[in-house]
């Protein structure tokens, strides 16, 4: 794996104050420059706003079809906006689209208030989610990224956040919208992430700019099965955040490759179940098995299951029961959970007795 020294080379010198290049499958850092430097990140803050909104939809707390009435507080936001009027009604999905594409501050606050009741309560949830993700050098003060004392993050923390967001189909759907007609076509939205047009394979991104933060971008691109996350913060001039991100992507895709080994949900074994209503249960990979290696470094790979000889009921569907272990040249590189394909209830006395009698009747 590359280390931070890679960024010291002339080829990868960067004008960003801090930068991270991460592969998305396992969160390995392929290159970095001052990754834990605390600084303002402007509208990249909205990555967390979007993640919480998407999770709220998935959890059934809100619906995309919800009608949201803009408060005076939301309508009063400056900076990038869709010019919400107080009491204007818009669907929750359209507000999310406005946040994801046009980086609208008023829409961000309307989203926050709809989910949590107030922007303050939503910010508390933002900070709690950051802590849960291991974002140790991040503090949110608002849901927009507008300048605020005590609000900061790091390139590394935003890479962690974007890696989590990429797991959600709704987030990916929103992040890839290039343009959108709002208010029946009276207001056109264009995505501020120009990599969607300029860099093949771009799947997500959030830009940010203020005088204090400089030009910032957290983005992701996928080519030939390899997903990379690039975060550049504090770039000095317009469009430099795009240029620096492309530089990192070109470097990463030229030097690393993804080796797909097994898809998520692949059946790797069938185990006997003791004292269960079913005698056997299939064992599946809990997630996709992919190894990220330097280009040409895909030799000497071996795989094996680490599983008990049998399982004991009761079992839940998706319960972890072992690991799929990937080694290269004898060294462990990857450990992926193996889970049950279905639940198995514990058999009662009479069911157990019938099973025993059936086996006796059948004979050896």
BALUMNU-113188 format. One record per residue (C-alpha): residue number from 1; residue in one letter; chain; x, y, z. Coordinates in nm, 3 decimals. Layout:
residues N
PT,NUM,A,A,X,Y,Z
...
end
This chain:
residues 364
PT,1,X,A,0.000,0.000,0.000
PT,2,X,A,0.122,0.351,-0.075
PT,3,X,A,0.186,0.592,0.207
PT,4,X,A,0.185,0.966,0.260
PT,5,X,A,0.530,0.999,0.101
PT,6,X,A,0.368,0.941,-0.238
PT,7,X,A,0.224,1.291,-0.222
PT,8,X,A,0.569,1.437,-0.179
PT,9,X,A,0.668,1.334,-0.532
PT,10,X,A,0.660,1.600,-0.808
PT,11,X,A,0.389,1.402,-0.988
PT,12,X,A,0.155,1.421,-0.691
PT,13,X,A,0.235,1.760,-0.546
PT,14,X,A,-0.099,1.918,-0.461
PT,15,X,A,-0.208,2.273,-0.394
PT,16,X,A,-0.472,2.148,-0.149
PT,17,X,A,-0.396,2.224,0.216
PT,18,X,A,-0.494,1.865,0.296
PT,19,X,A,-0.589,1.565,0.085
PT,20,X,A,-0.677,1.196,0.109
PT,21,X,A,-0.705,0.923,-0.151
PT,22,X,A,-0.891,0.621,-0.011
PT,23,X,A,-1.015,0.299,-0.169
PT,24,X,A,-1.377,0.251,-0.075
PT,25,X,A,-1.399,-0.124,-0.018
PT,26,X,A,-1.185,-0.147,0.294
PT,27,X,A,-1.100,0.216,0.369
PT,28,X,A,-0.729,0.178,0.295
PT,29,X,A,-0.546,0.508,0.251
PT,30,X,A,-0.350,0.504,-0.074
PT,31,X,A,-0.210,0.855,-0.032
PT,32,X,A,-0.247,1.153,0.196
PT,33,X,A,-0.132,1.506,0.276
PT,34,X,A,-0.202,1.638,0.626
PT,35,X,A,-0.512,1.417,0.647
PT,36,X,A,-0.602,1.513,1.006
PT,37,X,A,-0.560,1.889,0.968
PT,38,X,A,-0.867,2.060,1.119
PT,39,X,A,-1.014,2.327,0.893
PT,40,X,A,-1.345,2.466,0.767
PT,41,X,A,-1.494,2.264,0.481
PT,42,X,A,-1.775,2.493,0.362
PT,43,X,A,-2.064,2.310,0.192
PT,44,X,A,-1.893,1.970,0.213
PT,45,X,A,-2.075,1.978,0.550
PT,46,X,A,-2.385,1.886,0.351
PT,47,X,A,-2.250,1.533,0.303
PT,48,X,A,-2.356,1.466,0.661
PT,49,X,A,-2.688,1.643,0.606
PT,50,X,A,-2.756,1.415,0.310
PT,51,X,A,-2.644,1.098,0.490
PT,52,X,A,-2.878,1.163,0.784
PT,53,X,A,-3.162,1.245,0.546
PT,54,X,A,-3.111,0.927,0.344
PT,55,X,A,-3.093,0.717,0.661
PT,56,X,A,-3.411,0.882,0.791
PT,57,X,A,-3.590,0.778,0.471
PT,58,X,A,-3.457,0.422,0.496
PT,59,X,A,-3.567,0.399,0.860
PT,60,X,A,-3.917,0.521,0.777
PT,61,X,A,-3.888,0.838,0.985
PT,62,X,A,-3.969,1.052,0.681
PT,63,X,A,-4.086,0.986,0.326
PT,64,X,A,-3.962,1.129,-0.002
PT,65,X,A,-4.320,1.232,-0.077
PT,66,X,A,-4.356,1.433,0.246
PT,67,X,A,-4.465,1.792,0.191
PT,68,X,A,-4.230,2.027,0.376
PT,69,X,A,-4.324,2.383,0.466
PT,70,X,A,-4.029,2.620,0.471
PT,71,X,A,-3.979,2.812,0.796
PT,72,X,A,-3.864,3.172,0.812
PT,73,X,A,-3.534,3.047,0.949
PT,74,X,A,-3.478,2.817,0.647
PT,75,X,A,-3.590,3.083,0.399
PT,76,X,A,-3.350,3.333,0.555
PT,77,X,A,-3.032,3.142,0.467
PT,78,X,A,-2.780,3.324,0.249
PT,79,X,A,-2.525,3.189,0.003
PT,80,X,A,-2.626,2.918,-0.243
PT,81,X,A,-3.003,2.877,-0.232
PT,82,X,A,-3.321,2.801,-0.421
PT,83,X,A,-3.485,3.113,-0.274
PT,84,X,A,-3.744,2.938,-0.063
PT,85,X,A,-4.018,3.173,0.056
PT,86,X,A,-4.151,3.141,0.411
PT,87,X,A,-4.442,2.892,0.411
PT,88,X,A,-4.351,2.767,0.062
PT,89,X,A,-4.427,2.395,0.033
PT,90,X,A,-4.196,2.153,-0.145
PT,91,X,A,-4.156,1.775,-0.142
PT,92,X,A,-3.882,1.628,0.076
PT,93,X,A,-3.726,1.463,-0.230
PT,94,X,A,-3.703,1.791,-0.420
PT,95,X,A,-3.537,1.954,-0.121
PT,96,X,A,-3.283,1.670,-0.114
PT,97,X,A,-3.217,1.716,-0.485
PT,98,X,A,-3.160,2.089,-0.425
PT,99,X,A,-2.907,2.007,-0.153
PT,100,X,A,-2.727,1.741,-0.358
PT,101,X,A,-2.709,1.937,-0.683
PT,102,X,A,-2.717,2.311,-0.616
PT,103,X,A,-2.588,2.291,-0.257
PT,104,X,A,-2.886,2.499,-0.146
PT,105,X,A,-2.851,2.628,0.210
PT,106,X,A,-3.221,2.705,0.254
PT,107,X,A,-3.313,2.354,0.139
PT,108,X,A,-3.055,2.204,0.379
PT,109,X,A,-3.211,2.378,0.677
PT,110,X,A,-3.564,2.283,0.565
PT,111,X,A,-3.448,1.919,0.545
PT,112,X,A,-3.288,1.942,0.890
PT,113,X,A,-3.600,2.093,1.049
PT,114,X,A,-3.829,1.836,0.890
PT,115,X,A,-3.624,1.547,1.026
PT,116,X,A,-3.533,1.674,1.372
PT,117,X,A,-3.775,1.960,1.444
PT,118,X,A,-3.502,2.225,1.454
PT,119,X,A,-3.162,2.284,1.300
PT,120,X,A,-3.007,2.270,1.648
PT,121,X,A,-3.145,1.922,1.713
PT,122,X,A,-3.031,1.809,1.371
PT,123,X,A,-2.678,1.939,1.433
PT,124,X,A,-2.669,1.733,1.754
PT,125,X,A,-2.757,1.428,1.542
PT,126,X,A,-2.484,1.522,1.292
PT,127,X,A,-2.223,1.526,1.567
PT,128,X,A,-2.347,1.199,1.714
PT,129,X,A,-2.330,1.029,1.373
PT,130,X,A,-1.980,1.168,1.317
PT,131,X,A,-1.868,1.020,1.648
PT,132,X,A,-2.021,0.683,1.559
PT,133,X,A,-1.830,0.681,1.229
PT,134,X,A,-1.499,0.749,1.402
PT,135,X,A,-1.474,1.108,1.274
PT,136,X,A,-1.262,1.217,1.569
PT,137,X,A,-1.162,1.559,1.433
PT,138,X,A,-1.500,1.689,1.320
PT,139,X,A,-1.745,1.930,1.480
PT,140,X,A,-2.063,2.055,1.317
PT,141,X,A,-2.234,2.381,1.411
PT,142,X,A,-2.489,2.405,1.129
PT,143,X,A,-2.640,2.193,0.851
PT,144,X,A,-2.513,2.411,0.565
PT,145,X,A,-2.141,2.477,0.597
PT,146,X,A,-2.190,2.852,0.615
PT,147,X,A,-1.904,3.006,0.818
PT,148,X,A,-1.949,2.940,1.190
PT,149,X,A,-1.705,2.954,1.477
PT,150,X,A,-1.600,2.609,1.596
PT,151,X,A,-1.711,2.421,1.284
PT,152,X,A,-1.435,2.210,1.128
PT,153,X,A,-1.341,1.872,0.987
PT,154,X,A,-1.054,1.696,0.810
PT,155,X,A,-0.989,1.531,0.476
PT,156,X,A,-0.966,1.190,0.645
PT,157,X,A,-1.295,1.233,0.833
PT,158,X,A,-1.480,1.338,0.519
PT,159,X,A,-1.342,1.034,0.334
PT,160,X,A,-1.483,0.815,0.614
PT,161,X,A,-1.818,0.990,0.581
PT,162,X,A,-1.836,0.960,0.203
PT,163,X,A,-1.739,0.592,0.223
PT,164,X,A,-2.043,0.536,0.448
PT,165,X,A,-2.272,0.742,0.225
PT,166,X,A,-2.175,0.537,-0.083
PT,167,X,A,-2.344,0.233,0.076
PT,168,X,A,-2.687,0.394,0.031
PT,169,X,A,-2.858,0.368,-0.313
PT,170,X,A,-3.065,0.684,-0.253
PT,171,X,A,-2.751,0.886,-0.182
PT,172,X,A,-2.593,0.762,-0.505
PT,173,X,A,-2.909,0.844,-0.698
PT,174,X,A,-2.913,1.201,-0.565
PT,175,X,A,-2.538,1.252,-0.610
PT,176,X,A,-2.551,1.161,-0.980
PT,177,X,A,-2.825,1.405,-1.083
PT,178,X,A,-2.656,1.651,-1.320
PT,179,X,A,-2.947,1.891,-1.361
PT,180,X,A,-3.306,1.921,-1.245
PT,181,X,A,-3.609,2.137,-1.323
PT,182,X,A,-3.752,2.277,-1.001
PT,183,X,A,-4.091,2.446,-0.958
PT,184,X,A,-4.221,2.302,-1.283
PT,185,X,A,-3.917,2.412,-1.482
PT,186,X,A,-3.915,2.772,-1.358
PT,187,X,A,-3.591,2.716,-1.163
PT,188,X,A,-3.305,2.512,-1.310
PT,189,X,A,-3.062,2.328,-1.083
PT,190,X,A,-2.713,2.227,-1.198
PT,191,X,A,-2.485,2.000,-0.997
PT,192,X,A,-2.187,2.190,-0.860
PT,193,X,A,-1.974,1.874,-0.888
PT,194,X,A,-1.839,1.924,-1.239
PT,195,X,A,-1.652,1.594,-1.225
PT,196,X,A,-1.985,1.438,-1.327
PT,197,X,A,-1.919,1.591,-1.670
PT,198,X,A,-1.540,1.603,-1.671
PT,199,X,A,-1.421,1.273,-1.522
PT,200,X,A,-1.537,0.934,-1.646
PT,201,X,A,-1.657,0.707,-1.366
PT,202,X,A,-1.754,0.980,-1.118
PT,203,X,A,-2.035,0.850,-0.897
PT,204,X,A,-2.067,1.111,-0.620
PT,205,X,A,-1.931,1.435,-0.484
PT,206,X,A,-1.993,1.744,-0.277
PT,207,X,A,-1.823,2.076,-0.338
PT,208,X,A,-1.770,2.364,-0.101
PT,209,X,A,-1.628,2.715,-0.107
PT,210,X,A,-1.599,3.008,0.130
PT,211,X,A,-1.321,3.264,0.170
PT,212,X,A,-1.226,3.091,0.491
PT,213,X,A,-1.232,2.732,0.360
PT,214,X,A,-1.105,2.778,0.007
PT,215,X,A,-1.222,2.538,-0.264
PT,216,X,A,-1.311,2.193,-0.131
PT,217,X,A,-1.436,1.869,-0.283
PT,218,X,A,-1.512,1.523,-0.150
PT,219,X,A,-1.588,1.287,-0.438
PT,220,X,A,-1.584,0.925,-0.554
PT,221,X,A,-1.513,0.759,-0.888
PT,222,X,A,-1.534,0.398,-1.005
PT,223,X,A,-1.342,0.234,-1.286
PT,224,X,A,-1.294,-0.135,-1.366
PT,225,X,A,-1.453,-0.235,-1.035
PT,226,X,A,-1.228,-0.011,-0.824
PT,227,X,A,-1.394,0.270,-0.627
PT,228,X,A,-1.170,0.553,-0.507
PT,229,X,A,-1.259,0.842,-0.277
PT,230,X,A,-1.069,1.169,-0.314
PT,231,X,A,-1.098,1.457,-0.068
PT,232,X,A,-0.917,1.786,-0.126
PT,233,X,A,-0.963,2.076,0.116
PT,234,X,A,-0.838,2.434,0.100
PT,235,X,A,-0.753,2.454,-0.270
PT,236,X,A,-0.656,2.813,-0.359
PT,237,X,A,-0.831,2.909,-0.683
PT,238,X,A,-1.152,2.836,-0.877
PT,239,X,A,-1.174,2.487,-1.029
PT,240,X,A,-0.850,2.380,-0.861
PT,241,X,A,-1.045,2.138,-0.641
PT,242,X,A,-1.153,1.955,-0.958
PT,243,X,A,-0.802,1.960,-1.105
PT,244,X,A,-0.643,1.828,-0.786
PT,245,X,A,-0.905,1.553,-0.750
PT,246,X,A,-0.852,1.438,-1.108
PT,247,X,A,-0.477,1.428,-1.041
PT,248,X,A,-0.533,1.199,-0.743
PT,249,X,A,-0.774,0.975,-0.934
PT,250,X,A,-0.540,0.937,-1.229
PT,251,X,A,-0.258,0.843,-0.993
PT,252,X,A,-0.472,0.593,-0.801
PT,253,X,A,-0.634,0.421,-1.098
PT,254,X,A,-0.296,0.389,-1.271
PT,255,X,A,-0.140,0.214,-0.969
PT,256,X,A,-0.415,0.004,-0.807
PT,257,X,A,-0.669,-0.254,-0.917
PT,258,X,A,-0.966,-0.432,-0.765
PT,259,X,A,-0.965,-0.812,-0.766
PT,260,X,A,-1.328,-0.930,-0.731
PT,261,X,A,-1.337,-1.269,-0.560
PT,262,X,A,-1.697,-1.335,-0.452
PT,263,X,A,-2.021,-1.137,-0.476
PT,264,X,A,-2.226,-1.047,-0.171
PT,265,X,A,-2.463,-1.333,-0.084
PT,266,X,A,-2.254,-1.607,-0.246
PT,267,X,A,-2.322,-1.951,-0.093
PT,268,X,A,-1.994,-2.090,0.038
PT,269,X,A,-2.114,-2.374,0.262
PT,270,X,A,-2.411,-2.559,0.410
PT,271,X,A,-2.386,-2.649,0.779
PT,272,X,A,-2.585,-2.893,0.995
PT,273,X,A,-2.801,-2.734,1.265
PT,274,X,A,-2.846,-2.901,1.602
PT,275,X,A,-3.184,-2.889,1.778
PT,276,X,A,-3.341,-2.679,1.503
PT,277,X,A,-3.664,-2.692,1.304
PT,278,X,A,-3.439,-2.727,0.999
PT,279,X,A,-3.150,-2.971,0.974
PT,280,X,A,-2.921,-2.752,0.765
PT,281,X,A,-2.866,-2.388,0.676
PT,282,X,A,-2.681,-2.222,0.387
PT,283,X,A,-2.390,-1.992,0.467
PT,284,X,A,-2.342,-1.678,0.257
PT,285,X,A,-2.084,-1.402,0.221
PT,286,X,A,-2.201,-1.103,0.423
PT,287,X,A,-2.064,-0.855,0.171
PT,288,X,A,-1.874,-0.848,-0.157
PT,289,X,A,-1.525,-0.998,-0.134
PT,290,X,A,-1.286,-0.766,-0.317
PT,291,X,A,-0.912,-0.732,-0.272
PT,292,X,A,-0.744,-0.403,-0.368
PT,293,X,A,-0.383,-0.450,-0.472
PT,294,X,A,-0.110,-0.268,-0.667
PT,295,X,A,-0.153,-0.327,-1.041
PT,296,X,A,-0.008,-0.662,-1.137
PT,297,X,A,-0.005,-0.773,-0.775
PT,298,X,A,-0.293,-1.019,-0.803
PT,299,X,A,-0.089,-1.341,-0.781
PT,300,X,A,-0.068,-1.590,-0.495
PT,301,X,A,-0.421,-1.529,-0.364
PT,302,X,A,-0.589,-1.808,-0.165
PT,303,X,A,-0.931,-1.819,0.003
PT,304,X,A,-1.092,-2.035,0.269
PT,305,X,A,-1.387,-2.042,0.508
PT,306,X,A,-1.343,-2.034,0.884
PT,307,X,A,-1.657,-2.205,1.014
PT,308,X,A,-1.760,-2.442,1.294
PT,309,X,A,-1.855,-2.798,1.198
PT,310,X,A,-2.216,-2.740,1.302
PT,311,X,A,-2.446,-2.471,1.441
PT,312,X,A,-2.699,-2.475,1.723
PT,313,X,A,-3.051,-2.333,1.697
PT,314,X,A,-3.195,-2.077,1.735
PT,315,X,A,-3.030,-1.882,1.452
PT,316,X,A,-3.125,-1.543,1.309
PT,317,X,A,-3.120,-1.472,0.937
PT,318,X,A,-2.798,-1.285,0.862
PT,319,X,A,-2.631,-1.400,1.185
PT,320,X,A,-2.253,-1.401,1.163
PT,321,X,A,-2.120,-1.754,1.209
PT,322,X,A,-1.769,-1.733,1.064
PT,323,X,A,-1.536,-1.562,0.819
PT,324,X,A,-1.418,-1.590,0.461
PT,325,X,A,-1.042,-1.536,0.482
PT,326,X,A,-0.833,-1.414,0.189
PT,327,X,A,-0.456,-1.454,0.198
PT,328,X,A,-0.182,-1.353,-0.042
PT,329,X,A,0.151,-1.534,-0.031
PT,330,X,A,0.037,-1.679,0.301
PT,331,X,A,-0.034,-1.340,0.462
PT,332,X,A,-0.392,-1.256,0.563
PT,333,X,A,-0.526,-0.962,0.360
PT,334,X,A,-0.900,-0.972,0.413
PT,335,X,A,-1.158,-1.118,0.650
PT,336,X,A,-1.524,-1.100,0.542
PT,337,X,A,-1.815,-1.212,0.767
PT,338,X,A,-2.008,-1.525,0.672
PT,339,X,A,-2.377,-1.521,0.764
PT,340,X,A,-2.677,-1.750,0.772
PT,341,X,A,-2.906,-1.739,0.467
PT,342,X,A,-3.217,-1.791,0.681
PT,343,X,A,-3.329,-1.812,1.039
PT,344,X,A,-3.373,-2.147,1.214
PT,345,X,A,-3.600,-2.172,1.518
PT,346,X,A,-3.524,-2.404,1.805
PT,347,X,A,-3.721,-2.725,1.774
PT,348,X,A,-3.963,-2.820,2.053
PT,349,X,A,-3.955,-3.166,2.217
PT,350,X,A,-4.208,-3.326,1.982
PT,351,X,A,-4.039,-3.196,1.667
PT,352,X,A,-3.705,-3.329,1.792
PT,353,X,A,-3.863,-3.665,1.872
PT,354,X,A,-4.020,-3.693,1.525
PT,355,X,A,-3.684,-3.615,1.363
PT,356,X,A,-3.510,-3.882,1.571
PT,357,X,A,-3.776,-4.141,1.487
PT,358,X,A,-3.754,-4.051,1.117
PT,359,X,A,-3.378,-4.109,1.121
PT,360,X,A,-3.421,-4.441,1.306
PT,361,X,A,-3.685,-4.554,1.055
PT,362,X,A,-3.464,-4.470,0.759
PT,363,X,A,-3.176,-4.663,0.913
PT,364,X,A,-2.807,-4.616,0.847
end
